[in-house]
Amino acid sequence: MNNNLNIANNVLSAIKAITSKTTLPLSEPVFAGNEAIYLKECIDSTFVSSVGKFVDDFERNLEEYTGAKHAISVVNGTSALHIALKVAGISSGDEVLIPALSFIASANAVAYCNGTPHFIDSDEATMGVDVDKLKDYLTFSTEQRSGFCINKRTNKAIKAIMPVHTFGHPVRIDNLIDLTNKHNIKVIEDAAESIGSFYKGKHTGTFGLMGALSFNGNKTITTGGGGAILTNDASLASLVKHLTTTAKKAHRWEFIHDEIGFNYRMPNINAALGCAQLECISQKIESKRMLFERYSSKFNTFKDLILFNEPVNCKSNYWLQTIILKKDNIQLRDKILQVTNDASIYTRPAWQTLNSQKPFQNSPSMDLSCAESLYKRIINIPSSTNI
C-alpha cells in the first residue's frame, strides 16, 4: 500500500514539475485570439441564432483545414453522430459496430436511430479498433446475404462501423476501410476528439462516408457547444444540412417541411467563437505536442506505466495526454486518481466500457478483453494548451 502511495506521489510530482500552476484542469479552453472581436460583431449584427455569416465562414474554414469537400456545423458532436447514422440509412434493428472503449454518445447515437450497438475490441497500440481482431471476428461471426453483412447470432444486418480516434489518436483507418469494404459495412468516423489529427497526411473524419467532430468546451478548439459532419459526398451534405435545419424547404415566407427534421443547426454566435478558435488551431496543437514532450521527459524513467505516444503513421493532436499502467499495476489507478485530484491536479480514468453500461448490457459484442483491460489502466492527465 505504501509503495502504491509512493508511485502516486511520484506521478503527482512529475505533472507538477512541468508548470508553476498549483491547479491544473484536465482540459480547459483558451481564448487568445479574435474571440471577443467576432462575438461582438455577431451580437452587433443581431444574428445570434442559426442564421449568420459566421456559420458559413466556420464551415468553409473547416473544409479548408480538414480537406473535406463539405462541412456542416451542428449543435454538438452527439447530434453529428446521430444525423450521420440516420443519413447513412441506420434504422430499426440495424447493428452498428462501435468500440466498447468510448464515450456513451457513441452508443446513444445508434439508439437514437433505433439501431443496436455491437461492441468491438480495442488495439493497445492505438486505443482504437483492433482491425486484425475484427477481421477474424467478422470472418467467423458474419455472412453475406443480399449485399448485407449479417450477424449469424442475431440474424440482423451490420450496416455500419463507427471507429473512434481515441483521445485524438488515429486508428488504422485505411486498413479498417479495406476490411469493411469487403463486408459491405459503411464507415462513419467518430472524430469527435481528433480535430487536427492526421493519418498518413490526411485529416481524420475524411476517410469514411462521413466523419463527426465535436467542439465541446474541453476539446482542442471549442464553440462552447458544437459539432460538425464532414463528407466528400455532395448529396449527403445537402441532406445533412436539410435534416439539421428542421427539414424546411426554402421559401421566402412559408414554413414547409417535407420530412421529420431536427433543430440541430449551430448558432451563429457559437460559430463566431469557432472561427476565432480555428484561426489558432496550429498553435494549440503545437502546444499540446510540446506538452507531450515535456511529460515524456518526466515519465520516461517510470517502470510502472507508459506515456502514450502517437501511433505509427499518425500526427496526433494529443487532445488528452494519457498514461497507461502496466498490466500488473492495475491497483495503482485509483490511488493515482485520488492523490492527484486531492492536490487539484485533475486527472480522470477512461470511460467505463459501453457493454457495462445499464442501457447496453444486452447488446451483442465480441471478446472485449483489451478494452476492458485498458479501462482499468488508463489515466488522462492535464492537457490544456496553456499549461
Order of alpha helices (4+ residues) and beta strands (2+ residues): alpha-alpha-alpha-beta-alpha-beta-alpha-beta-alpha-beta-beta-beta-alpha-beta-beta-beta-beta-beta-alpha-alpha-alpha-beta-beta-beta-alpha-beta-alpha-beta
